[in-house]
Amino acid sequence: MKENNVDTGLEGQSLPQLLEGMHATTLEVYQAIDEAMPQIKEVCELVYKTLEDGGRLFYIGAGTSGRLGILDASECPPTFGSDPKQVVGLVAGGDQAIRNAVEFAEDDEDQAFKDLLAQGINKEDVIVGIAASGNTPYVVGGLRDAQQQGIATACITCNAKSKLLAYADKPIVVDTGEEFIHGSTRLKAGSAQKLILNMITTTTFIRLGHVQGRFMIDMQLANTKLWRRGIDFLMKQTNLSAGEARDALEKHGSVRKALQNIHNA
């Protein structure tokens, strides 16, 4: 990781100083991602081809990294109407670790692949290990065991000298540098990981046909806001009134099906 001259003595700083300091270090995240774009592109291509061929994407991580993987996976079905089994996030310590830290769960280098086997992992799938340090045993062991079984692997790490790189077919190294609070990788490293995960799944599902124009044509109509978006989209794409668009959504259950039936009428 890069070493930056981050001010010490944070407890003595004013609120404006703290905010300005955090903001200044956060800006470094975007430069680090810019430098990693060639690697990000390769991972996005790997994930797209995997899902296009019917495989699945698995994220594995511990702590913040694991939670970010679960967050990204959980947002794919409502956003893109995807099968919940297409993108799966696993965190060291299991579901209870989503809200509360599970002591020493990340130190078991054999558990990740056991968790993956429980999900029916196979050679048609791809695994992305997420670890800021790149040395988390849960993640390193998971990619190691997967690679030995001929399963495609990738990683997102902030450490160019990490153990994880030896087991990632397609590594992403995003050098975000020293954190505002030393060692608190929920900050810059976590921000970088979230942005990269956004890129991976968003570009994949766009390329798989789940977006028309800039609209989430397969989104789940799970609340009033999304119903309004669906109605607005149908009105823009057709000559329907708001009431007619709502009726079409109620009848067909999705924006895509409603639009198809309107065009075929």
Secondary structure, 3 states (H helix, E strand, C coil): CCCCCCCCCHHHCCHHHHHHHHHHHHHHHHHHHHHHHHHHHHHHHHHHHHHHCCCCEEEEECHHHHHHHHHHHHHHHHHHCCCCCCEEEEECCCHHHHCCCCCCHHHCCCHHHHHHHHCCCCCCCEEEEECCCCCCHHHHHHHHHHHHCCCEEEEEECCCCCHHHHHCCEEEECCCCCCCCCCCCCCHHHHHHHHHHHHHHHHHHHHCCCCECCECCCCCCCCHHHHHHHHHHHHHHCCCCHHHHHHHHHHHCCHHHHHHHHHHC
